[in-house]
Amino acid sequence: MHRRQKPSAPEHKRDLAAHGGALSMSHNDTRSFFNFSQLVLSAGHLKSPPVLKHSKITYFEVEILDVQSKKQICIVDKVPPSSTLLDVKHKFHKACPQWYPSRVGLQLERNGPYLKDSINIQSLAVSSIITLYFTDLGQQVGWTTFFLTEYTGPLLIYLLFYIRLSTIYDQVESTKNFRHPVVHLACFCHCLHYIRHLLETLFVHKLSGGHTPLKNMIKGCAFYWGFTSWIAYYINHPRYTPPSFGHRQVSFAALAFLMCEAGNHFINVTLAHQNHSGSKACFPSPTYNPFTWLFLLVSCPNYTYEVGSWISFTVMTQTLPETDTERKHMILSFSLVVGIFAFLMVIQMSLWAQKKHKLYLKRFYPEVRRKAAMIPIIF
């Protein structure tokens, strides 16, 4: 019989090491697979990356026709739905450079109202093609320029008459006649009125970026500048006669004038704060300031105070006719011109107040329905 040979010690160790290594590798593979399985189970289902959907944007075409001839002027294409009418006007200006945006008036119908620049173009669309009618509004000026020009003129014109230029009055008569104190007071009140308007235009009123036709500014300047020249000529005339009731009439009228000016300013400040406070739109309400309590009676107290200022100014500078025919004619002319100006201001302010009152009735009917427009009970 053959005896089985025992492996030598080094060979025996090599076999054990190889067997142990194989077991170790198998155990490590099992642990790695187990860890990977746990990771997959804890992560949940594998999600495929989201598929990007390309949204289709619908562009509009705006066909612009002449309001008179109905002929096509141009087509503004590729107008995004988020565009406003002002954006369309800018594109129209690029196609037709002779019409800049401020002088372009666009209407949905030939006899319809002009559309606002802020309106969204998508709100006008019935189909992908929008038809608008074009009207040339003429040369335009900004509202700030409009008011600054309208109010600066009377301020400077009155001062030219106040210093009694030799080209306006007789120099000998000007130096010989004494100026009554009411002449200086009238100059102060008149300048205060227009300086207030200028400062409010710059710092109080939040004027929109809109425009108005140049012809409107010319008409406004002709009215204010013309009447200022007429009034200033007679008040600063060397033959001017003081009011008939003397100091008492001047004092009470001047006090009323200053109160109306203060009231007008506080009302404008209240309106400016109400329009730009960011709160929900509501009818302007009176505050702790007594000058704003007129809101309880009328819807447009700023016009009430404006009329009160000019009536007070008329009373403060009133004159009496005298026996001298030439002097009587001059004084009568002065009384007429101041009275006519005050009367025209009442008419103009009442028309503006009625227009604004109708807008208030549409927006704030329960709060405005028992109020007058400008003068309590009247109008």
Backbone torsions as a table, in degrees:
resi	resn	phi	psi	omega
1	MET	NA	143.7	179.3
2	HIS	-91.3	134.7	175.2
3	ARG	-83.0	139.0	178.6
4	ARG	-76.2	127.1	-178.4
5	GLN	-80.6	133.0	177.1
6	LYS	-77.5	136.5	177.2
7	PRO	-65.2	148.2	178.3
8	SER	-71.3	163.9	-176.2
9	ALA	-60.9	-44.9	179.4
10	PRO	-63.9	-40.3	179.7
11	GLU	-65.0	-38.9	-179.4
12	HIS	-63.8	-39.8	179.3
13	LYS	-66.0	-37.7	-179.7
14	ARG	-66.2	-39.2	179.3
15	ASP	-64.9	-42.4	179.1
16	LEU	-63.8	-39.7	-178.9
17	ALA	-66.4	-40.5	179.9
18	ALA	-66.4	-40.9	-179.9
19	HIS	-66.8	-41.8	178.6
20	GLY	-64.8	-38.2	179.4
21	GLY	-64.8	-39.6	179.6
22	ALA	-64.8	-40.5	177.0
23	LEU	-64.6	-40.1	-179.4
24	SER	-64.0	-43.1	179.7
25	MET	-64.2	-40.5	179.5
26	SER	-64.6	-39.7	179.8
27	HIS	-67.1	-40.1	178.7
28	ASN	-65.8	-40.6	178.0
29	ASP	-62.1	-40.2	179.7
30	THR	-64.5	-42.3	179.6
31	ARG	-66.0	-40.5	179.5
32	SER	-64.1	-42.2	179.2
33	PHE	-64.7	-38.4	178.8
34	PHE	-65.2	-43.5	178.8
35	ASN	-63.3	-41.1	179.9
36	PHE	-64.2	-38.5	179.1
37	SER	-64.9	-43.2	178.0
38	GLN	-62.2	-38.2	179.6
39	LEU	-64.3	-41.9	179.1
40	VAL	-66.3	-43.1	-179.3
41	LEU	-65.7	-39.6	179.8
42	SER	-70.4	-29.2	-178.4
43	ALA	-78.4	-16.1	-178.9
44	GLY	81.9	-165.1	-178.3
45	HIS	-71.5	139.6	176.9
46	LEU	-72.5	127.9	-177.6
47	LYS	-99.7	135.4	175.6
48	SER	-77.3	147.0	-179.3
49	PRO	-61.2	141.2	-177.4
50	PRO	-62.2	144.4	179.0
51	VAL	-88.6	124.1	179.9
52	LEU	-73.1	124.2	178.8
53	LYS	-98.5	125.4	179.7
54	HIS	-88.5	106.1	-179.1
55	SER	-73.4	137.9	-178.7
56	LYS	-87.6	118.3	-179.3
57	ILE	-91.5	130.2	179.0
58	THR	-94.5	122.0	177.0
59	TYR	-97.7	151.8	179.7
60	PHE	-105.8	154.6	170.6
61	GLU	-113.2	128.0	-178.9
62	VAL	-107.9	114.2	177.9
63	GLU	-93.5	123.1	-176.9
64	ILE	-109.8	120.6	-179.1
65	LEU	-112.2	152.9	174.6
66	ASP	-72.9	132.5	-174.5
67	VAL	-67.1	-26.8	-178.3
68	GLN	-86.8	-54.4	-173.5
69	SER	-92.3	-12.3	-176.4
70	LYS	64.0	14.1	177.8
71	LYS	-80.0	147.0	-178.9
72	GLN	-73.8	128.9	177.0
73	ILE	-91.2	-49.1	176.6
74	CYS	-166.2	171.0	174.8
75	ILE	-121.9	123.6	175.7
76	VAL	-94.1	109.8	-176.1
77	ASP	-102.7	169.7	178.8
78	LYS	53.5	53.7	177.4
79	VAL	-96.1	115.3	-180.0
80	PRO	-64.7	153.7	-179.6
81	PRO	-62.6	-25.5	-178.5
82	SER	-82.5	-1.9	-177.2
83	SER	-71.8	153.1	174.7
84	THR	-103.0	173.5	179.9
85	LEU	-66.5	-28.9	177.0
86	LEU	-64.9	-36.8	175.7
87	ASP	-62.4	-39.7	177.7
88	VAL	-64.3	-39.7	179.5
89	LYS	-64.2	-37.4	178.1
90	HIS	-66.5	-40.2	177.5
91	LYS	-68.1	-36.3	177.0
92	PHE	-64.8	-36.4	178.3
93	HIS	-65.8	-35.2	176.9
94	LYS	-65.1	-36.4	179.0
95	ALA	-77.0	-34.1	-178.9
96	CYS	-129.1	84.3	-173.1
97	PRO	-62.1	-18.4	-178.1
98	GLN	-72.0	-15.5	179.1
99	TRP	-115.5	102.0	177.8
100	TYR	-80.2	158.2	-167.9
101	PRO	-53.5	-36.9	-174.5
102	SER	-69.2	-20.3	-179.9
103	ARG	-102.4	9.7	179.0
104	VAL	-97.0	120.4	173.9
105	GLY	-108.9	125.4	-177.5
106	LEU	-118.3	137.1	-178.4
107	GLN	-131.8	149.5	174.1
108	LEU	-77.4	-33.6	177.3
109	GLU	-125.2	159.1	-174.6
110	ARG	-63.5	-37.6	-179.3
111	ASN	-102.9	11.7	-177.8
112	GLY	-84.2	173.7	179.4
113	PRO	-73.1	158.7	175.7
114	TYR	-71.5	136.9	-179.4
115	LEU	-78.0	145.3	179.3
116	LYS	-76.1	150.7	-179.4
117	ASP	-64.8	-27.0	-174.4
118	SER	-83.1	-6.3	-175.7
119	ILE	-69.3	140.9	-179.8
120	ASN	-78.6	137.0	-174.6
121	ILE	-67.9	-27.8	-178.7
122	GLN	-68.5	-28.5	179.6
123	SER	-70.8	-15.1	179.2
124	LEU	-94.8	-10.0	-169.7
125	ALA	-83.9	131.7	168.4
126	VAL	-106.0	-32.1	174.3
127	SER	-138.6	-168.8	-179.2
128	SER	-75.2	-10.6	179.1
129	ILE	-113.8	123.5	-179.8
130	ILE	-111.6	128.7	179.7
131	THR	-105.5	124.7	178.8
132	LEU	-125.6	149.2	178.9
133	TYR	-103.5	134.1	-173.9
134	PHE	-102.7	137.3	173.0
135	THR	-132.0	131.8	176.2
136	ASP	-80.4	112.6	-177.2
137	LEU	-80.1	-2.6	-179.5
138	GLY	84.2	-178.8	-178.6
139	GLN	-65.4	134.4	-174.0
140	GLN	-115.8	155.4	172.5
141	VAL	-132.0	152.2	178.3
142	GLY	-71.4	156.1	-178.5
143	TRP	-64.6	-36.3	178.6
144	THR	-63.6	-45.4	176.7
145	THR	-61.4	-39.5	180.0
146	PHE	-58.0	-52.6	-175.2
147	PHE	-72.7	-38.3	179.3
148	LEU	-63.5	-40.2	178.5
149	THR	-68.1	-41.9	-177.1
150	GLU	-65.9	-34.4	-175.9
151	TYR	-94.6	-24.2	179.2
152	THR	-70.6	-37.0	-179.2
153	GLY	-56.3	-55.6	-179.9
154	PRO	-59.0	-34.6	179.9
155	LEU	-63.0	-46.8	-178.2
156	LEU	-75.4	-37.9	-178.3
157	ILE	-63.3	-44.5	-178.7
158	TYR	-61.6	-40.5	-179.4
159	LEU	-65.9	-31.8	177.1
160	LEU	-64.1	-38.8	177.3
161	PHE	-75.3	-31.6	-178.0
162	TYR	-65.5	-37.4	-180.0
163	ILE	-80.3	0.5	174.9
164	ARG	53.6	69.0	177.8
165	LEU	-62.0	144.7	-178.9
166	SER	-65.5	-23.3	178.4
167	THR	-76.6	-12.0	-178.6
168	ILE	-105.3	-47.5	-177.6
169	TYR	-115.9	159.8	174.1
170	ASP	-68.3	125.9	-173.3
171	GLN	-67.4	-38.4	-179.5
172	VAL	-65.0	-44.6	-179.9
173	GLU	-67.8	-33.8	-179.6
174	SER	-66.4	-41.7	-179.3
175	THR	-75.7	-25.1	-176.5
176	LYS	-80.7	-37.2	-175.0
177	ASN	-86.9	138.3	179.8
178	PHE	-82.3	139.4	178.1
179	ARG	-84.4	128.2	176.6
180	HIS	-72.6	146.3	-179.7
181	PRO	-55.0	-28.9	-179.3
182	VAL	-65.7	-23.8	177.4
183	VAL	-65.1	-44.1	178.1
184	HIS	-67.6	-39.1	179.8
185	LEU	-65.8	-39.1	178.8
186	ALA	-64.0	-40.1	177.9
187	CYS	-63.5	-42.4	178.9
188	PHE	-62.0	-46.8	-177.8
189	CYS	-65.8	-42.0	-179.7
190	HIS	-63.9	-45.1	179.0
191	CYS	-65.9	-39.7	178.6
192	LEU	-59.9	-40.5	-178.9
193	HIS	-60.0	-48.0	-175.5
194	TYR	-81.4	-28.2	173.3
195	ILE	-65.3	-39.8	176.5
196	ARG	-60.4	-44.7	179.0
197	HIS	-60.5	-42.2	-179.1
198	LEU	-65.7	-44.6	-179.5
199	LEU	-66.6	-38.1	178.1
200	GLU	-67.5	-35.1	177.1
201	THR	-62.6	-38.4	-176.6
202	LEU	-81.4	-37.2	-167.9
203	PHE	-121.2	-14.1	-176.1
204	VAL	-110.5	-57.5	-176.8
205	HIS	-68.8	132.3	175.9
206	LYS	-98.0	83.9	-176.2
207	LEU	-74.0	139.5	178.7
208	SER	-72.0	168.8	179.7
209	GLY	-80.1	15.1	-178.1
210	GLY	-74.1	179.2	-177.6
211	HIS	-134.0	166.5	176.5
212	THR	-137.6	151.1	-179.9
213	PRO	-59.2	145.2	179.6
214	LEU	-59.7	-33.2	-179.3
215	LYS	-63.8	-30.1	176.3
216	ASN	-65.7	-40.1	177.9
217	MET	-66.3	-37.7	179.0
218	ILE	-64.9	-41.4	178.8
219	LYS	-66.0	-42.6	178.9
220	GLY	-63.7	-42.8	179.2
221	CYS	-66.1	-38.8	178.9
222	ALA	-62.3	-39.1	180.0
223	PHE	-68.0	-55.4	-175.4
224	TYR	-70.2	-44.4	-178.6
225	TRP	-67.4	-40.9	-178.7
226	GLY	-65.3	-47.8	179.8
227	PHE	-68.0	-33.3	176.5
228	THR	-63.1	-43.1	177.8
229	SER	-61.7	-41.5	-179.0
230	TRP	-66.3	-46.5	-179.3
231	ILE	-66.2	-47.3	-176.4
232	ALA	-63.7	-32.8	-179.6
233	TYR	-61.3	-44.1	-176.4
234	TYR	-79.8	-37.4	-179.7
235	ILE	-65.6	-39.1	-177.0
236	ASN	-94.3	8.7	179.3
237	HIS	-67.6	141.5	179.6
238	PRO	-58.0	-24.4	-178.8
239	ARG	-97.3	16.1	179.7
240	TYR	-62.1	137.8	179.4
241	THR	-110.9	134.0	-177.5
242	PRO	-67.3	167.1	-178.1
243	PRO	-56.7	154.4	-173.5
244	SER	-69.0	-33.0	-178.5
245	PHE	-95.6	11.4	170.8
246	GLY	66.3	-142.9	-171.7
247	HIS	-61.5	-37.1	-177.6
248	ARG	-63.6	-45.0	179.2
249	GLN	-62.4	-43.6	-179.6
250	VAL	-63.5	-44.0	-176.0
251	SER	-64.7	-48.4	-178.8
252	PHE	-65.6	-40.2	180.0
253	ALA	-67.9	-39.6	178.6
254	ALA	-65.3	-39.7	178.1
255	LEU	-64.0	-43.2	178.0
256	ALA	-63.1	-39.2	179.0
257	PHE	-61.9	-47.7	-178.6
258	LEU	-64.4	-37.0	178.1
259	MET	-66.2	-40.5	178.2
260	CYS	-66.7	-37.6	177.6
261	GLU	-65.0	-43.3	178.1
262	ALA	-63.7	-43.4	178.8
263	GLY	-61.7	-42.4	179.4
264	ASN	-61.0	-42.2	-179.9
265	HIS	-64.2	-46.7	-177.9
266	PHE	-66.7	-33.7	176.5
267	ILE	-65.7	-43.2	179.6
268	ASN	-64.1	-38.0	176.9
269	VAL	-64.6	-41.5	179.0
270	THR	-63.9	-42.8	178.8
271	LEU	-64.7	-40.9	179.3
272	ALA	-64.5	-41.2	179.0
273	HIS	-67.8	-38.2	-179.1
274	GLN	-65.9	-38.8	-176.2
275	ASN	-76.9	-20.4	-172.9
276	HIS	-129.5	24.6	178.0
277	SER	-83.9	-13.0	179.4
278	GLY	84.5	-2.3	179.4
279	SER	-84.6	176.3	-179.5
280	LYS	-64.6	140.1	-176.9
281	ALA	-62.5	130.5	178.4
282	CYS	-152.8	164.0	-178.9
283	PHE	-67.7	137.7	179.6
284	PRO	-56.7	132.5	-177.5
285	SER	-113.7	150.9	178.6
286	PRO	-65.4	151.8	179.5
287	THR	-111.5	-165.9	177.7
288	TYR	-68.2	-16.6	-180.0
289	ASN	-73.6	121.9	-177.9
290	PRO	-59.7	-27.1	-179.4
291	PHE	-67.4	-19.8	179.6
292	THR	-90.7	-3.1	-178.9
293	TRP	-68.9	-12.8	177.3
294	LEU	-65.4	-16.2	174.9
295	PHE	-62.0	-21.2	179.3
296	LEU	-71.1	-21.2	-174.9
297	LEU	-109.9	-36.7	-175.9
298	VAL	-130.6	158.9	-179.8
299	SER	-91.0	-18.5	-178.3
300	CYS	-128.5	66.8	-176.7
301	PRO	-67.2	-20.0	177.8
302	ASN	-64.2	-36.3	176.2
303	TYR	-71.8	-33.5	176.7
304	THR	-61.6	-46.1	179.2
305	TYR	-66.9	-35.4	179.4
306	GLU	-63.8	-44.6	177.5
307	VAL	-64.6	-40.8	178.5
308	GLY	-61.0	-36.1	179.0
309	SER	-63.1	-45.5	-176.5
310	TRP	-74.3	-32.7	174.5
311	ILE	-66.1	-41.6	178.0
312	SER	-63.6	-40.7	178.4
313	PHE	-63.8	-37.6	178.2
314	THR	-64.6	-44.2	179.3
315	VAL	-66.8	-39.0	-177.3
316	MET	-64.9	-32.7	-175.8
317	THR	-106.2	15.1	-177.6
318	GLN	-63.7	148.8	-179.1
319	THR	-127.7	162.4	178.3
320	LEU	-106.2	136.9	173.7
321	PRO	-64.8	146.5	180.0
322	GLU	-118.3	178.1	-175.8
323	THR	-74.5	-31.6	179.5
324	ASP	-63.4	124.7	-174.3
325	THR	-61.5	-47.3	-178.9
326	GLU	-64.2	-42.7	179.8
327	ARG	-66.3	-40.2	179.2
328	LYS	-63.0	-41.4	178.7
329	HIS	-63.7	-41.2	-179.3
330	MET	-66.5	-43.6	-178.0
331	ILE	-69.2	-39.3	177.5
332	LEU	-63.1	-39.4	177.6
333	SER	-62.1	-41.7	179.2
334	PHE	-62.4	-45.9	-179.5
335	SER	-60.7	-37.7	-179.8
336	LEU	-68.0	-45.1	-174.9
337	VAL	-66.5	-40.7	178.6
338	VAL	-67.9	-40.3	178.3
339	GLY	-65.1	-40.8	178.9
340	ILE	-63.7	-43.4	-179.6
341	PHE	-62.5	-45.3	179.3
342	ALA	-63.3	-39.2	179.1
343	PHE	-64.8	-43.4	178.7
344	LEU	-65.6	-35.9	177.4
345	MET	-64.8	-38.7	178.0
346	VAL	-62.3	-44.0	-180.0
347	ILE	-63.9	-47.6	-178.2
348	GLN	-63.4	-45.2	-179.9
349	MET	-64.7	-37.1	179.3
350	SER	-66.1	-37.1	177.2
351	LEU	-65.7	-44.3	177.5
352	TRP	-63.6	-40.4	-179.2
353	ALA	-65.5	-40.6	178.2
354	GLN	-62.5	-41.3	179.9
355	LYS	-63.9	-45.5	179.9
356	LYS	-69.4	-34.5	179.3
357	HIS	-62.3	-38.7	177.9
358	LYS	-64.5	-38.5	176.4
359	LEU	-64.9	-41.5	177.3
360	TYR	-62.1	-39.0	-179.8
361	LEU	-63.3	-35.4	179.0
362	LYS	-70.3	-36.4	-174.2
363	ARG	-92.7	-36.9	-173.8
364	PHE	-132.0	54.9	-173.0
365	TYR	-56.9	-49.5	-176.6
366	PRO	-60.2	-31.7	-176.3
367	GLU	-85.2	-21.0	-172.0
368	VAL	-108.0	-17.2	-168.2
369	ARG	-61.3	-26.5	-179.2
370	ARG	-97.1	6.0	-177.5
371	LYS	-101.1	153.1	171.4
372	ALA	-84.6	169.5	-178.6
373	ALA	-78.8	-52.6	-174.4
374	MET	-130.2	-46.4	-178.9
375	ILE	-113.5	128.4	-179.0
376	PRO	-53.0	133.8	178.4
377	ILE	75.2	-42.1	-178.6
378	ILE	-88.7	153.1	-178.8
379	PHE	56.4	NA	NA
